[in-house]
Amino acid sequence: MVSQRSVGRKDKPVTDFPILGGKRILLVIAGGIAAYKSLVLIRRLREHGALVRVILTPAGERFVTPLSVAALSEDKVYQELFSLTDESEMGHIRLSRAADLVVVAPATADLLAKMAAGLADDLASTALLATDKPILVAPAMNALMWEHPATQTNIGILTGRGVRRIGPNAGELACGESGPGRMAEPEEILGAIVSHFEMAAPDRGPLPLSGRRALVTSGPTIEPIDPVRYITNRSSGRQGHAIARALARLGAQTILVTGPTAEPEPPGVQVIRIETAMQMLAACQGALPADIVVCAAAVADWRVKGIADHKLKKDKGETPLLELVENPDILATLSRPGPHRPGLVVGFAAETQHVVEHAIRKLARKGCDWIVANDVGAGTGTFGGDRNTVHILRACHGGEPTVEDWPELSKVSVGERLAVAISDHVLAGASRS
Ligand code: CTP
C-alpha cells in the first residue's frame, strides 16, 4: 500500500517501500500540463529513498521550472545534449546507463513517436535510445491523439520491445475534452515503479507464477442501442483489476481485458480495453494461449439486435421495442475442452439468492474449474463497493465440488488470496507432472 502520510523535507523518509532505497531513477519530463504531477512523483520517490536524476526537455521546461526540479530531486537537472560541461562530467550515454530504471512522465505523443522510430535529436531521445535499462512510460495527451492509430502503433512497437506502460487514465483532460489521455497519478506511477523492482529483485528468486501467462476479464460490457444509448450493468471492475494486479505481482505475465471502468490500470499488467461482449470475446481469444484464465467481468447477457445507426427519435410517436440476442458466453467458450484449453479456468458467479447452490450449477454448466461465488444482491454493496464475501467452488471430477467459504474481505485481499490459491494449484500441478 502506498503511504498517504505527508512528509516534510526534514522528516525521516517513509520506508513503506524499502525496495526503492538507493534505486537510481532517470526521470524524463517531457512537455505536457501533467508535468506538475512529475514533481510530486520526484518527491515521493525521494521519500522512499530513491535517487532521482531528471532530464527536462525544452517543452517540459515550459510547464515546470528547472529550479523546482533541482530542488526536489536534490540533483542537477539535465537539459542540453551538446553541453560541454555535461559531456565531460557525465555524457548522455553514462547518464542513461547509470540508472536502474528510466521513467518517462509525462510521455507525450511526440516523444513516444521518437522512441518508436529510434530518433535521437535531443538529450531525452538520445538517452532513451542509448539506454540499456528498462523503461516505464506514463503517456499523457489529448484523447484523440492517444487513440490515433499512429500513437497506438507506436505504443504497440514500444511494448513489443519490452517498454512498460502505466496509464493513461480516462477522465477530464486539460484541453477541456474528456477520454483516455490523463497521465496516471503519481501514486500509481510509484506503484508501477515498486512493482518493477519487486519483480526484478534478484534475491527473491523466481516468483511463483514466473513464466506463466494469465488472462483476466474485468468490468462491465456495454451494448449499444443507437449511437448515444447503451445497456450496461453496475460492475466497477474493482475485483477483476485487483486479481490481475495480484497475479502480476506473483510473476504471471498478465493480460487484462476490461470493459469501461474508472479503475486505474494495475501496474505491470497489459491492459486491453473493449466495450462490447463480442469485442471481449475476440480480445480474449486473441490473447490465448494462457495457463490461467479468470473471468471476473460482468458480461452483458444480451445485445441489441440491429443497432440503430441514428439516434432513435421520440417524435415517431411509438415507443421502440428492443429485440435482444444472447451474447456468447466467454467463460464457457474458454472452458471448452481442446488442445489449447488453459490449465485453470476460474469463473465468477454473481448471485442474488441461493448463492452456493446456483454457483454449483453454474460450475457444471460453464465447464470451468473453479467458481468464485458472490452475493451481489441489493444491500450487500458488492457491485461498486470495496468489499466482497466469496465462496470458492472447485470442480471435483466424478464428485461434488468442494466449497470454501472466505470471510468478508476487501476486494484487494480477495484478489491477493485468489492469486495465491491459483499459484498453489499451478505449482502443485507442475510438481505432479
Ligand atoms: N460470463 C461470460 N460471458 C457471458 C456471461 C457470463 O464470460 N456472456 C462469465 C462471467 O464473467 C462470470 C460467469 O460467466 O465469470 C458467470 O456470470 P454471471 O453473470 O454470474 O452468470 P450468467 O452466465 O450471466 O448466468 P445468469 O445470468 O443465469 O446468472
Residues whose N, C-alpha, C, O or C-beta is under 5 A from the ligand:
A	BS01	CTP	C295 A296 A297 A298 V299 A300 D301 N327 P328 D329 I330 L331 G347 F348 A349 A350
